Amino acid sequence: MLRVRVLESLAAVDAAEWDALAGDHPFLRHGFLYGLEATHCLEPQGWYSQHLAVYDGEVLCGALPLYIRDNSYGEFVFDWSWAEAYERSGGRYYPKLVSAIPFSPVTGARLLIAAQHPQRASITKLLIDTALGAVDDNQLSSWHCLFPEESELAAFDEAGLMRRLGCQYHWFNHDYRDFDHFLASLNSKKRKQIKRERRIVAEHEVDIEVLTGADIGSEHWRVFHRFYCSTFERKWGEPRLTEAFFQSLEQRLPGSAVLIMARNGDRYVAGAFALKSDSVLYGRHWGCNAQFDNLHFELCYYQTIAYCIEHGLSKLDAGAQGEHKLARGFIPVNTWSTHWIREPGFRRAVGDFLKRERHAMELHMHELSAHVAFKAE
C-alpha cells in the first residue's frame, strides 16, 4: 500500500534510495539538495523543506522536491507581479509552495518515481494531490512547479495546473571533433567574432586551469567563493551559496564539479563553476576580481563548450537569460513551469495572462531562431 510522508529535512531519507529516483542529474541528487540544507543556504533565503516521499511498504518509490517559500528570490520564474496584484486585492501571496531546485534554473524531473514501479500513475497522482491538498489545508496562495521535464506536463495539466512557457539558450554537441570543428559549423561572421574574442583573452596573458572533482582544492573553493560573492554583491545583493557548500561538493557529489579558473601572473583573477552529469554540463556561476575583455565569454562559454567536446557531453546548459549566447553557438529552447492558484478568480486572471504571454513567447522564440550563429542549410 502506498503512503506519503512529508520530510522537513532530507536527512530523514536514505541518500542512496533518493538517488535511485533522481538518476544522474546532479541538481536532483541527495548530495546537492541536502548539501544546500546542511550548509545553511536555504532557510536564510526563505526556503523551508516540505519534500514529499512516497513509500511502498518500506521502500521509497516516489518523491517531489517541495519547499514553503516566503519570497520569490532564487526561482528564475518571475511571479513578483502576481504577488503584488494578489496582495492589492486583499490576499496574502506568501507563503506559497514551490517545487524547484533552489537557486538553479535547470530542467529536470520533479516527479521522481521508480522507473519500473507498477503503480507509477498512482504515485504521480498521490504526489500531485498531496501538494494540492497542502495548499488548501494550510490556506496557502499557490503551488508552483518550476522547470519540470516536458514529459511531466500532461500529469500537471490533468490536475488543473496552468503551464507557463519560458526560454533558455543551450549548446548542443553535434559530434564535434574539437573546438575548430564546432567553429566550422558557424557562419563566417560569428566564427570570426569568436576567434577575435579568444585572441584578445590570449593577449591578456591569462592562464586558464580546468579542474574537476578531487583536483579542486580547498583554496580553489575559497578563492572562487570570493569571486561568486562579488558578483552577487554587485548585481543581486546577498549571496545565496555559502563557502561551506562549495567546500563540501566533492564529498557529496564526487567528480561532479568543474571549476575553470583564470590566473594572471601569480594570482587568480576569475572563475566559472559548473556541475556535470553523464551527458550534460551545467554552467552555473562566475565571478572575478579584475576586468579583462571577453574573459567571461572565454570561461563561461568557450571553455565549457571545449570541455563538452573533449568529454563527449551532449549539451551545455549555461543558465538563465542571455540572448548574446545566440552569437556563440547556442540555440533557444523551451522551458516550462506549472502553477496552481487557490483563489478561483485570481486563477482565471493568471490563466488569461499565461495564454497571452505564451503567444508572445512563441513569436519571440521564432524570431530568435532566425538569428542563430550556424551556417544556413
Residue frames relative to the residue before (quaternion, step in Angstrom):
aa qw qx qy qz dx dy dz
M 1.0000 0.0000 0.0000 0.0000 0.00 0.00 0.00
L 0.4108 -0.7192 0.5078 0.2369 3.56 -0.91 0.90
R 0.0330 0.7693 -0.6379 0.0122 3.53 -1.09 0.77
V 0.2842 -0.7677 0.5570 0.1398 3.55 -1.12 0.69
R 0.1383 -0.7645 0.6262 0.0651 3.53 -1.11 0.82
V 0.3077 -0.6998 0.6092 0.2109 3.56 -1.24 0.57
L 0.1717 -0.8018 0.5698 0.0553 3.56 -0.72 1.13
E 0.2308 -0.7818 0.5659 0.1232 3.57 -0.59 1.13
S 0.7621 0.1060 -0.1157 0.6281 3.55 1.33 0.02
L 0.4531 -0.6783 0.5014 0.2883 3.57 -1.03 0.73
A 0.4459 0.6591 -0.4659 0.3870 3.57 1.26 0.07
A 0.6403 0.5627 -0.3134 0.4184 3.57 1.22 -0.51
V 0.7201 0.3794 -0.2406 0.5288 3.61 1.22 -0.14
D 0.5375 -0.6293 0.4581 0.3244 3.55 -1.07 0.75
A 0.5044 -0.6883 0.4306 0.2940 3.58 -0.77 1.04
A 0.6680 0.5028 -0.3148 0.4492 3.60 0.91 -0.87
E 0.6399 0.5135 -0.3326 0.4650 3.61 1.02 -0.72
W 0.6432 0.5079 -0.3222 0.4739 3.60 0.97 -0.83
D 0.6951 0.4904 -0.2850 0.4418 3.57 0.86 -0.96
A 0.5682 0.5783 -0.3880 0.4384 3.58 1.16 -0.45
L 0.6678 0.4571 -0.2878 0.5121 3.58 1.19 -0.53
A 0.6991 0.5064 -0.2688 0.4273 3.58 0.98 -0.89
G 0.3247 -0.7476 0.5185 0.2585 3.61 1.10 -0.54
D 0.7329 -0.4353 0.2876 0.4367 3.58 -1.13 -0.55
H 0.3955 0.7062 -0.4970 0.3128 3.61 1.23 0.24
P 0.3823 -0.7829 0.4254 0.2448 3.62 -0.27 1.19
F 0.6833 0.5050 -0.3036 0.4311 3.59 1.01 -0.71
L 0.6726 0.4735 -0.2976 0.4847 3.58 1.23 -0.30
R 0.5508 0.6464 -0.3928 0.3527 3.57 1.19 -0.35
H 0.6666 -0.5239 0.3694 0.3804 3.50 -1.24 0.63
G 0.6494 0.5539 -0.3250 0.4072 3.58 0.92 -0.89
F 0.6734 0.4663 -0.3024 0.4874 3.58 1.03 -0.71
L 0.7289 0.4473 -0.2642 0.4459 3.58 0.66 -1.10
Y 0.6914 0.4282 -0.2905 0.5042 3.58 0.91 -0.81
G 0.5736 0.5856 -0.3805 0.4281 3.59 1.14 -0.55
L 0.6241 0.5258 -0.3332 0.4722 3.59 1.00 -0.78
E 0.6751 0.5010 -0.2847 0.4608 3.53 0.95 -0.93
A 0.7301 0.4698 -0.2496 0.4289 3.57 0.78 -1.07
T 0.7361 0.3819 -0.2280 0.5102 3.60 1.16 -0.51
H 0.5553 -0.6945 0.3464 0.2989 3.54 1.23 0.72
C 0.3477 0.7258 -0.5143 0.2962 3.54 0.91 0.97
L 0.7075 0.5436 -0.2622 0.3677 3.58 1.03 -0.75
E 0.7614 0.4131 -0.2568 0.4285 3.58 0.34 -1.18
P 0.6248 0.5241 -0.3756 0.4404 3.67 0.93 -0.61
Q 0.7176 0.3981 -0.2356 0.5206 3.60 1.23 -0.46
G 0.5924 -0.6323 0.3479 0.3581 3.59 1.24 0.30
W 0.4990 0.5881 -0.4641 0.4357 3.58 1.04 0.84
Y 0.0093 -0.8107 0.5831 -0.0518 3.59 -0.53 1.20
S 0.4119 -0.7681 0.4395 0.2174 3.55 -0.42 1.28
Q 0.0851 0.7497 -0.6518 0.0765 3.51 -1.09 0.96
H 0.1017 0.8512 -0.5099 0.0715 3.57 1.05 0.79
L 0.3142 -0.7300 0.5777 0.1861 3.53 -1.15 0.72
A 0.0512 -0.7836 0.6191 -0.0065 3.55 -0.95 0.95
V 0.1706 -0.7824 0.5941 0.0757 3.58 -0.80 1.05
Y 0.1311 -0.7926 0.5944 0.0360 3.54 -0.89 1.02
D 0.1959 -0.7054 0.6680 0.1331 3.49 -1.20 0.75
G 0.7604 -0.0793 -0.0101 0.6445 3.53 0.04 1.32
E 0.7661 -0.2934 0.2415 0.5183 3.58 -0.58 -1.15
V 0.5870 0.5957 -0.3518 0.4205 3.59 1.29 0.06
L 0.4019 -0.6966 0.5434 0.2405 3.57 -0.87 0.99
C 0.0002 0.8357 -0.5476 0.0412 3.59 -0.59 1.11
G 0.8042 0.0917 -0.0674 0.5834 3.61 1.23 -0.09
A 0.0262 0.7974 -0.6021 0.0311 3.55 -1.17 0.56
L 0.1069 -0.7581 0.6401 0.0647 3.53 -1.30 0.48
P 0.3395 -0.7159 0.5648 0.2306 3.62 -0.59 1.06
L 0.0827 0.8149 -0.5568 0.1381 3.57 -0.68 1.09
Y 0.0334 -0.8003 0.5978 -0.0313 3.52 -0.95 0.97
I 0.3408 -0.6386 0.6373 0.2643 3.50 -1.30 0.50
R 0.1222 -0.8029 0.5823 0.0366 3.57 -0.87 0.98
D 0.1829 -0.7652 0.6034 0.1305 3.55 -1.15 0.67
N 0.7402 0.1582 -0.1927 0.6244 3.56 1.30 0.49
S 0.4626 -0.6859 0.4852 0.2829 3.61 -1.27 -0.09
Y 0.3703 0.7341 -0.4951 0.2807 3.59 1.21 0.31
G 0.8235 0.2740 -0.1972 0.4559 3.54 -1.16 0.69
E 0.5582 0.6236 -0.3833 0.3907 3.59 1.22 0.37
F 0.2306 -0.8269 0.4804 0.1795 3.62 1.12 -0.67
V 0.6374 0.3328 -0.3603 0.5943 3.56 1.23 0.51
F 0.2388 -0.8732 0.4131 0.0992 3.49 0.00 1.36
D 0.0148 0.8087 -0.5847 0.0618 3.54 -0.70 1.16
W 0.2562 0.7922 -0.5183 0.1954 3.58 1.17 0.48
S 0.6594 0.5020 -0.3237 0.4565 3.61 0.94 -0.78
W 0.6000 0.5400 -0.3583 0.4691 3.59 1.10 -0.61
A 0.6566 0.5194 -0.3118 0.4493 3.55 0.92 -0.94
E 0.6581 0.5131 -0.3111 0.4548 3.56 0.96 -0.91
A 0.6778 0.4841 -0.2949 0.4682 3.59 0.91 -0.90
Y 0.6279 0.5465 -0.3308 0.4446 3.59 0.99 -0.83
E 0.7222 0.4344 -0.2537 0.4747 3.55 0.88 -0.92
R 0.5848 0.5550 -0.3735 0.4588 3.60 1.15 -0.49
S 0.6967 0.4600 -0.2674 0.4812 3.55 1.13 -0.68
G 0.6626 -0.5478 0.2895 0.4208 3.56 1.28 0.22
G 0.5801 0.5894 -0.3777 0.4166 3.59 1.25 0.03
R 0.3725 -0.6805 0.5797 0.2493 3.52 -1.39 0.02
Y 0.2642 -0.8184 0.4928 0.1324 3.58 -0.23 1.29
Y 0.7543 0.2591 -0.1598 0.5817 3.57 1.04 -0.76
P 0.5128 -0.1807 -0.8393 0.0045 1.48 -2.04 1.51
K 0.1674 -0.7419 0.6422 0.0956 3.49 -1.38 0.46
L 0.4318 -0.6612 0.5373 0.2962 3.58 -1.31 0.16
V 0.0288 -0.7914 0.6105 -0.0126 3.56 -1.04 0.85
S 0.1559 -0.7251 0.6630 0.1019 3.54 -1.07 0.88
A 0.3134 0.7403 -0.5161 0.2958 3.56 -0.36 1.23
I 0.4321 -0.5907 0.5845 0.3503 3.51 -1.40 0.00
P 0.4193 -0.7358 0.4513 0.2811 3.63 -0.38 1.10
F 0.8650 0.0944 -0.1095 0.4804 3.54 -1.06 0.96
S 0.7069 0.4606 -0.2213 0.4890 3.61 1.25 0.09
P 0.1573 -0.8165 0.5500 0.0774 3.62 -0.22 1.23
V 0.3214 0.7514 -0.5064 0.2750 3.57 0.62 1.15
T 0.4246 -0.6968 0.5221 0.2484 3.54 -0.93 0.95
G 0.2634 0.7369 -0.5933 0.1887 3.53 -1.07 0.82
A 0.6847 -0.4577 0.3482 0.4477 3.56 -1.26 0.17
R 0.1753 -0.7541 0.6201 0.1269 3.53 -1.10 0.71
L 0.6720 0.3774 -0.2610 0.5812 3.56 1.23 -0.52
L 0.0891 -0.8263 0.5561 0.0045 3.56 -0.01 1.33
I 0.0957 0.8199 -0.5436 0.1519 3.56 -0.29 1.29
A 0.5580 -0.6170 0.4419 0.3358 3.56 -0.96 0.91
A 0.5417 -0.7037 0.3556 0.2915 3.55 -0.64 1.21
Q 0.8037 0.2928 -0.1445 0.4974 3.60 0.81 -0.91
H 0.3744 0.7481 -0.4903 0.2445 3.59 1.19 0.22
P 0.4612 -0.7188 0.4426 0.2735 3.62 -0.78 0.95
Q 0.7312 0.3921 -0.2370 0.5054 3.61 1.21 -0.34
R 0.1145 0.8359 -0.5291 0.0910 3.59 1.02 0.74
A 0.6639 0.5070 -0.3163 0.4496 3.60 0.87 -0.89
S 0.6626 0.5001 -0.3062 0.4660 3.59 0.99 -0.80
I 0.6382 0.5147 -0.3287 0.4688 3.58 1.03 -0.75
T 0.6205 0.5412 -0.3310 0.4611 3.58 1.00 -0.85
K 0.6887 0.4790 -0.2823 0.4653 3.57 0.82 -0.99
L 0.6449 0.5261 -0.3280 0.4469 3.58 0.97 -0.81
L 0.6507 0.5104 -0.3217 0.4611 3.60 0.94 -0.82
I 0.6946 0.4682 -0.2840 0.4666 3.58 0.82 -0.99
D 0.6692 0.4991 -0.3112 0.4542 3.60 0.87 -0.90
T 0.6436 0.5203 -0.3303 0.4539 3.59 1.01 -0.73
A 0.6454 0.5040 -0.3230 0.4744 3.60 0.99 -0.80
L 0.6585 0.4903 -0.3112 0.4787 3.60 0.93 -0.85
G 0.6407 0.5272 -0.3243 0.4544 3.58 1.01 -0.77
A 0.6274 0.5371 -0.3363 0.4526 3.57 1.07 -0.72
V 0.6011 0.5453 -0.3575 0.4621 3.60 1.09 -0.67
D 0.7008 0.4604 -0.2692 0.4737 3.58 0.85 -0.97
D 0.6900 0.5118 -0.2956 0.4178 3.57 0.77 -1.03
N 0.7706 0.3394 -0.1722 0.5112 3.57 1.06 -0.78
Q 0.4206 -0.7355 0.4432 0.2928 3.58 1.32 0.22
L 0.2688 0.7551 -0.5402 0.2564 3.54 0.95 0.94
S 0.5861 -0.6118 0.3969 0.3531 3.58 -1.15 0.49
S 0.8367 -0.0463 0.1738 0.5173 3.54 0.85 -0.98
W 0.1826 -0.7185 0.6508 0.1642 3.50 -1.45 0.17
H 0.0876 -0.8002 0.5932 -0.0131 3.55 -0.89 1.06
C 0.1186 -0.7726 0.6213 0.0545 3.57 -0.84 1.00
L 0.1408 -0.8528 0.5029 0.0048 3.55 -0.33 1.32
F 0.8672 0.0360 -0.0791 0.4903 3.55 -1.00 1.02
P 0.2025 0.7683 -0.5782 0.1856 3.62 0.74 1.00
E 0.6042 -0.5101 0.4515 0.4134 3.53 -1.32 0.18
E 0.5816 -0.5930 0.4232 0.3620 3.58 -1.10 0.68
S 0.6228 0.5665 -0.3371 0.4213 3.59 1.10 -0.68
E 0.6585 0.5135 -0.3089 0.4552 3.60 1.21 -0.35
L 0.5042 0.7083 -0.4094 0.2764 3.58 1.20 -0.42
A 0.6156 0.5684 -0.3612 0.4093 3.59 0.98 -0.75
A 0.6430 0.5193 -0.3277 0.4577 3.59 1.00 -0.78
F 0.6613 0.4806 -0.3067 0.4874 3.58 1.02 -0.74
D 0.5966 0.5553 -0.3560 0.4572 3.58 1.06 -0.73
E 0.6702 0.5238 -0.2995 0.4322 3.55 0.84 -1.02
A 0.6972 0.4609 -0.2619 0.4826 3.58 1.11 -0.71
G 0.5971 -0.6186 0.3418 0.3794 3.59 1.28 0.02
L 0.4470 0.6646 -0.4828 0.3540 3.59 1.21 0.21
M 0.3937 -0.7222 0.5293 0.2081 3.56 -1.17 0.64
R 0.3961 -0.7267 0.5142 0.2248 3.56 -0.94 0.92
R 0.0758 -0.7503 0.6521 0.0783 3.52 -1.28 0.57
L 0.2876 -0.7726 0.5495 0.1360 3.54 -0.82 1.06
G 0.0207 -0.7800 0.6254 0.0067 3.54 -1.05 0.87
C 0.3321 -0.7376 0.5599 0.1796 3.55 -1.32 0.01
Q 0.0195 0.7449 -0.6668 -0.0075 3.51 -1.14 0.81
Y 0.3726 -0.7037 0.5602 0.2282 3.56 -1.34 0.08
H 0.0200 -0.8115 0.5818 -0.0503 3.56 -0.56 1.20
W 0.3210 -0.7073 0.5975 0.1993 3.52 -1.29 0.54
F 0.1547 -0.7991 0.5780 0.0585 3.57 -0.95 0.91
N 0.3752 -0.7358 0.5334 0.1824 3.52 -0.99 0.96
H 0.1174 -0.8027 0.5838 0.0314 3.56 -0.44 1.24
D 0.6833 -0.5091 0.2663 0.4506 3.55 0.76 1.17
Y 0.1725 0.8016 -0.5496 0.1600 3.56 0.92 0.90
R 0.4535 -0.6875 0.5004 0.2671 3.57 -1.01 0.82
D 0.7713 -0.1179 0.1279 0.6122 3.54 1.04 -0.84
F 0.7380 -0.4177 0.2777 0.4514 3.58 -1.28 0.04
D 0.6344 0.5306 -0.3395 0.4481 3.60 1.01 -0.74
H 0.6146 0.5361 -0.3449 0.4647 3.58 1.06 -0.68
F 0.6226 0.5155 -0.3263 0.4901 3.58 1.06 -0.76
L 0.6596 0.5141 -0.3181 0.4466 3.60 0.85 -0.94
A 0.6370 0.5521 -0.3322 0.4231 3.58 1.01 -0.75
S 0.6372 0.5287 -0.3363 0.4487 3.60 1.20 -0.37
L 0.6193 0.5579 -0.3342 0.4399 3.60 1.27 -0.24
N 0.5616 -0.5687 0.4569 0.3904 3.54 -1.23 0.34
S 0.7105 -0.5098 0.2850 0.3925 3.54 -1.19 0.57
K 0.6589 0.5307 -0.3161 0.4293 3.58 0.89 -0.93
K 0.7056 0.4497 -0.2702 0.4764 3.58 0.84 -0.96
R 0.6138 0.5470 -0.3462 0.4518 3.58 1.04 -0.72
K 0.6731 0.4844 -0.2975 0.4729 3.59 0.91 -0.88
Q 0.6233 0.5485 -0.3419 0.4401 3.58 1.03 -0.77
I 0.6752 0.4852 -0.2999 0.4678 3.59 0.88 -0.91
K 0.6455 0.5117 -0.3290 0.4619 3.59 0.94 -0.82
R 0.6464 0.5164 -0.3207 0.4611 3.57 1.01 -0.80
E 0.6620 0.5034 -0.3130 0.4588 3.59 0.92 -0.88
R 0.6719 0.4816 -0.3068 0.4718 3.60 0.94 -0.78
R 0.6212 0.5399 -0.3431 0.4527 3.59 1.06 -0.70
I 0.6328 0.5309 -0.3328 0.4549 3.60 0.99 -0.79
V 0.6392 0.5112 -0.3278 0.4719 3.60 0.98 -0.80
A 0.6474 0.5206 -0.3208 0.4550 3.58 0.95 -0.85
E 0.6551 0.5181 -0.3145 0.4511 3.59 1.05 -0.72
H 0.5929 0.5637 -0.3675 0.4423 3.60 1.21 -0.35
E 0.3403 -0.7484 0.4918 0.2869 3.59 1.27 -0.22
V 0.3250 0.7146 -0.5290 0.3221 3.52 0.89 1.07
D 0.2333 -0.7599 0.5934 0.1264 3.56 -0.85 1.02
I 0.2037 -0.7985 0.5614 0.0760 3.56 -0.89 0.97
E 0.1248 -0.7758 0.6175 0.0354 3.52 -0.95 1.00
V 0.1437 -0.7654 0.6227 0.0754 3.57 -0.94 0.94
L 0.0446 -0.8248 0.5605 -0.0602 3.54 -0.43 1.31
T 0.0594 -0.8009 0.5953 0.0254 3.57 -1.00 0.77
G 0.8751 0.1287 -0.0713 0.4610 3.50 -1.30 0.55
A 0.8586 -0.0841 0.0887 0.4979 3.53 -0.90 -1.02
D 0.5491 0.6039 -0.4085 0.4086 3.63 1.22 -0.18
I 0.6075 0.5267 -0.3524 0.4789 3.58 1.26 -0.30
G 0.2000 -0.8235 0.5247 0.0812 3.55 -0.43 1.22
S 0.7218 -0.4398 0.3213 0.4270 3.53 -1.34 0.20
E 0.6627 0.5036 -0.3143 0.4566 3.59 0.98 -0.80
H 0.5961 0.5498 -0.3664 0.4563 3.60 1.06 -0.66
W 0.6847 0.4765 -0.2936 0.4668 3.57 0.88 -0.93
R 0.6238 0.5387 -0.3516 0.4439 3.57 0.99 -0.75
V 0.6755 0.4797 -0.2918 0.4780 3.59 0.91 -0.92
F 0.6721 0.4947 -0.3192 0.4491 3.58 0.85 -0.91
H 0.6319 0.5338 -0.3563 0.4344 3.60 0.93 -0.75
R 0.6084 0.5290 -0.3585 0.4707 3.61 1.06 -0.60
F 0.6321 0.5140 -0.3316 0.4757 3.59 1.00 -0.81
Y 0.6504 0.5323 -0.3035 0.4490 3.57 0.89 -1.01
C 0.6730 0.4950 -0.2999 0.4606 3.58 0.86 -0.92
S 0.6465 0.5309 -0.3368 0.4320 3.58 0.95 -0.83
T 0.6212 0.5298 -0.3450 0.4630 3.61 1.06 -0.70
F 0.6760 0.4833 -0.3006 0.4680 3.58 0.88 -0.89
E 0.6647 0.5141 -0.3190 0.4383 3.57 0.89 -0.85
R 0.6562 0.4968 -0.3105 0.4756 3.59 1.13 -0.62
K 0.8124 0.3265 -0.1268 0.4662 3.59 0.94 -0.91
W 0.8604 0.1599 -0.0159 0.4837 3.56 0.68 -1.06
G 0.6009 -0.5674 0.3829 0.4127 3.61 1.15 -0.07
E 0.8660 -0.0909 0.0705 0.4867 3.53 -0.93 -0.94
P 0.4520 -0.6785 0.5009 0.2904 3.63 -0.85 0.91
R 0.4468 -0.7138 0.4843 0.2372 3.56 -1.12 0.74
L 0.7825 0.3389 -0.1506 0.5002 3.57 0.89 -0.98
T 0.3784 -0.7343 0.5243 0.2065 3.55 -0.92 0.94
E 0.6181 -0.5202 0.4159 0.4175 3.57 -1.22 0.33
A 0.6079 0.5706 -0.3529 0.4246 3.58 1.03 -0.76
F 0.5999 0.5544 -0.3641 0.4474 3.60 1.06 -0.66
F 0.6887 0.4659 -0.2878 0.4751 3.59 0.81 -0.97
Q 0.6608 0.5274 -0.3133 0.4324 3.58 0.91 -0.90
S 0.7172 0.4504 -0.2539 0.4671 3.61 1.11 -0.61
L 0.4359 0.7512 -0.4379 0.2322 3.60 1.23 -0.20
E 0.6774 0.4951 -0.3233 0.4376 3.60 0.82 -0.86
Q 0.6286 0.5214 -0.3321 0.4718 3.57 1.07 -0.66
R 0.7554 0.4101 -0.2126 0.4647 3.58 0.90 -0.93
L 0.7870 0.1187 -0.0476 0.6036 3.59 1.09 -0.74
P 0.1417 -0.8461 0.5044 0.0978 3.60 0.49 1.13
G 0.8603 0.1609 -0.1348 0.4646 3.54 -0.97 0.96
S 0.5696 0.6458 -0.3705 0.3482 3.61 1.23 -0.08
A 0.6650 0.5316 -0.3127 0.4212 3.59 1.05 -0.65
V 0.0754 -0.7433 0.6629 0.0474 3.53 -1.20 0.75
L 0.0354 -0.7982 0.6008 -0.0260 3.57 -0.75 1.08
I 0.1151 -0.7901 0.6017 0.0217 3.55 -0.68 1.16
M 0.0513 -0.8327 0.5495 -0.0438 3.55 -0.41 1.29
A 0.2245 -0.7583 0.6005 0.1183 3.55 -1.10 0.80
R 0.1164 -0.7958 0.5938 0.0249 3.53 -0.87 1.02
N 0.1011 -0.7543 0.6462 0.0575 3.54 -1.05 0.86
G 0.7965 -0.0204 -0.0361 0.6032 3.54 -0.26 1.26
D 0.7877 -0.3095 0.2367 0.4771 3.55 -0.82 -1.01
R 0.7063 0.4204 -0.2823 0.4946 3.60 1.16 0.30
Y 0.4715 -0.6330 0.5347 0.3019 3.51 -1.23 0.63
V 0.1669 -0.8127 0.5548 0.0620 3.55 -0.98 0.90
A 0.8056 0.0218 0.0056 0.5920 3.60 1.19 -0.34
G 0.0120 -0.8007 0.5988 0.0120 3.54 -1.26 0.40
A 0.1401 -0.7584 0.6307 0.0864 3.54 -1.28 0.54
F 0.2175 -0.7955 0.5620 0.0642 3.54 -0.95 0.98
A 0.0330 0.7838 -0.6187 0.0425 3.55 -1.04 0.85
L 0.2220 -0.7126 0.6377 0.1904 3.52 -1.38 0.25
K 0.1845 -0.7996 0.5639 0.0928 3.57 -1.09 0.64
S 0.2474 -0.6872 0.6569 0.1872 3.49 -1.35 0.54
D 0.7363 -0.3706 0.2827 0.4905 3.58 -1.19 -0.34
S 0.8222 0.2406 -0.0987 0.5063 3.60 1.09 -0.58
V 0.7644 0.3235 -0.1563 0.5353 3.62 1.20 -0.38
L 0.2031 -0.7190 0.6484 0.1463 3.51 -1.20 0.72
Y 0.1671 -0.7860 0.5922 0.0594 3.56 -0.82 1.07
G 0.1896 -0.7788 0.5905 0.0943 3.57 -0.37 1.23
R 0.1432 -0.8488 0.5079 0.0334 3.60 -0.68 1.05
H 0.8578 -0.0277 0.0982 0.5037 3.56 0.27 -1.25
W 0.1222 -0.7691 0.6267 0.0268 3.49 -1.27 0.63
G 0.1366 0.7797 -0.6091 0.0494 3.55 -1.20 0.47
C 0.0791 -0.7927 0.6037 0.0301 3.56 -1.25 0.40
N 0.2583 -0.7441 0.5828 0.1997 3.54 -1.31 0.23
A 0.7381 0.2199 -0.1930 0.6079 3.58 1.30 0.30
Q 0.3954 -0.7341 0.5089 0.2141 3.57 -1.08 0.70
F 0.0481 0.7560 -0.6491 0.0696 3.52 -0.86 1.12
D 0.5168 -0.6648 0.4352 0.3187 3.59 -0.74 1.02
N 0.8730 0.1037 -0.1083 0.4641 3.55 -1.03 0.99
L 0.4184 0.7158 -0.4808 0.2854 3.62 1.17 0.10
H 0.5923 0.5594 -0.3650 0.4506 3.59 1.09 -0.64
F 0.6640 0.4916 -0.3118 0.4693 3.61 0.89 -0.89
E 0.6499 0.5372 -0.3201 0.4320 3.57 0.96 -0.87
L 0.7418 0.4181 -0.2420 0.4652 3.58 0.76 -1.00
C 0.7591 0.4231 -0.2209 0.4426 3.58 0.82 -0.98
Y 0.7856 0.2927 -0.1554 0.5225 3.61 1.10 -0.61
Y 0.7724 0.3887 -0.2412 0.4407 3.58 0.46 -1.13
Q 0.6674 0.4722 -0.3133 0.4832 3.59 0.95 -0.74
T 0.6695 0.4845 -0.3173 0.4651 3.60 0.98 -0.72
I 0.6012 0.5245 -0.3580 0.4850 3.60 1.09 -0.63
A 0.6574 0.5059 -0.3113 0.4636 3.58 0.89 -0.92
Y 0.6272 0.5314 -0.3372 0.4588 3.59 1.05 -0.75
C 0.6437 0.5214 -0.3204 0.4595 3.59 0.94 -0.87
I 0.6630 0.4998 -0.3101 0.4632 3.57 0.91 -0.89
E 0.6827 0.5040 -0.2953 0.4390 3.57 0.82 -0.98
H 0.7857 0.3356 -0.1602 0.4943 3.59 0.97 -0.85
G 0.5261 -0.6908 0.3883 0.3086 3.57 1.22 0.32
L 0.3637 0.7179 -0.5110 0.3021 3.59 1.08 0.65
S 0.4662 -0.7433 0.4201 0.2317 3.55 -0.92 0.93
K 0.8211 0.1167 -0.0084 0.5586 3.58 1.11 -0.58
L 0.1839 -0.7222 0.6531 0.1345 3.49 -1.34 0.55
D 0.1067 -0.7530 0.6487 0.0284 3.54 -0.73 1.16
A 0.1087 -0.8515 0.5129 0.0104 3.55 -0.21 1.31
G 0.7084 -0.4996 0.2647 0.4225 3.59 1.14 0.53
A 0.7336 -0.4497 0.3175 0.3986 3.50 -1.40 -0.11
Q 0.8409 0.2628 -0.1760 0.4391 3.51 -1.42 0.35
G 0.6139 0.6372 -0.3761 0.2750 3.54 -1.33 -0.20
E 0.0531 -0.8087 0.5858 -0.0020 3.59 0.31 1.20
H 0.5446 0.6185 -0.3989 0.4022 3.59 1.21 -0.40
K 0.5477 0.6196 -0.3998 0.3954 3.61 1.21 -0.34
L 0.5396 0.6374 -0.4057 0.3714 3.59 1.13 -0.54
A 0.6806 0.4980 -0.2898 0.4525 3.57 0.96 -0.85
R 0.7216 0.4291 -0.2277 0.4933 3.58 1.27 -0.26
G 0.7214 -0.4984 0.2335 0.4203 3.54 1.15 0.67
F 0.5310 0.5956 -0.4235 0.4288 3.59 1.24 0.25
I 0.2064 -0.7640 0.5955 0.1385 3.56 -1.25 0.44
P 0.5352 -0.6249 0.4465 0.3517 3.62 -1.12 0.53
V 0.0458 -0.7833 0.6199 0.0041 3.56 -1.04 0.86
N 0.5467 -0.6067 0.4678 0.3378 3.54 -1.22 0.56
T 0.0189 -0.7147 0.6943 0.0830 3.48 -1.31 0.57
W 0.2327 -0.7970 0.5497 0.0922 3.55 -1.19 0.56
S 0.0018 0.7289 -0.6804 -0.0765 3.46 -1.39 0.31
T 0.2042 -0.7639 0.5975 0.1329 3.57 -1.23 0.43
H 0.1513 -0.8296 0.5373 -0.0170 3.56 -0.99 0.93
W 0.0784 -0.7576 0.6469 0.0366 3.52 -1.08 0.86
I 0.1070 -0.7747 0.6225 0.0300 3.57 -0.76 1.09
R 0.4332 -0.7424 0.4416 0.2571 3.59 -0.63 1.09
E 0.7057 0.4548 -0.2780 0.4667 3.61 0.87 -0.88
P 0.4619 -0.7426 0.3973 0.2780 3.64 -0.45 1.16
G 0.6648 0.5088 -0.3241 0.4407 3.60 0.87 -0.82
F 0.6790 0.4636 -0.2924 0.4883 3.57 0.92 -0.85
R 0.5938 0.5596 -0.3632 0.4498 3.58 1.10 -0.65
R 0.6497 0.5024 -0.3212 0.4715 3.61 0.94 -0.80
A 0.6548 0.5138 -0.3216 0.4515 3.59 0.94 -0.85
V 0.6570 0.4890 -0.3119 0.4816 3.59 0.95 -0.84
G 0.6275 0.5444 -0.3349 0.4446 3.58 1.01 -0.78
D 0.6446 0.5060 -0.3172 0.4772 3.59 0.97 -0.82
F 0.6426 0.5205 -0.3200 0.4624 3.57 0.96 -0.86
L 0.6743 0.5112 -0.3082 0.4347 3.60 0.87 -0.94
K 0.6138 0.5382 -0.3561 0.4547 3.61 1.05 -0.65
R 0.6785 0.4750 -0.2927 0.4779 3.58 0.92 -0.89
E 0.6568 0.5176 -0.3119 0.4509 3.55 0.94 -0.89
R 0.6500 0.5234 -0.3265 0.4438 3.58 0.94 -0.85
H 0.6320 0.5213 -0.3395 0.4622 3.59 0.94 -0.80
A 0.6728 0.4877 -0.2977 0.4700 3.59 0.90 -0.89
M 0.6516 0.5143 -0.3181 0.4580 3.59 1.00 -0.81
E 0.6389 0.5210 -0.3310 0.4591 3.60 0.97 -0.77
L 0.6431 0.5032 -0.3205 0.4800 3.59 1.00 -0.77
H 0.6497 0.5277 -0.3110 0.4502 3.57 0.97 -0.91
M 0.6865 0.4768 -0.2949 0.4630 3.59 0.87 -0.90
H 0.6000 0.5420 -0.3590 0.4662 3.58 1.10 -0.62
E 0.6540 0.5004 -0.3071 0.4770 3.58 0.98 -0.83
L 0.6387 0.5349 -0.3276 0.4456 3.58 0.97 -0.83
S 0.6359 0.5623 -0.3330 0.4106 3.55 0.98 -0.83
A 0.6240 0.5392 -0.3394 0.4525 3.58 1.20 -0.40
H 0.7226 0.4378 -0.2285 0.4836 3.59 1.26 -0.24
V 0.3316 0.7384 -0.5243 0.2643 3.60 1.13 0.45
A 0.5844 -0.6456 0.3930 0.2952 3.54 -1.24 0.57
F 0.5643 0.6529 -0.3818 0.3309 3.60 1.17 -0.32
K 0.6218 -0.5311 0.4271 0.3859 3.52 -1.27 0.45
A 0.5112 -0.6211 0.4949 0.3287 3.55 -1.11 0.66
E 0.3639 -0.7392 0.5233 0.2174 3.55 -0.94 0.89
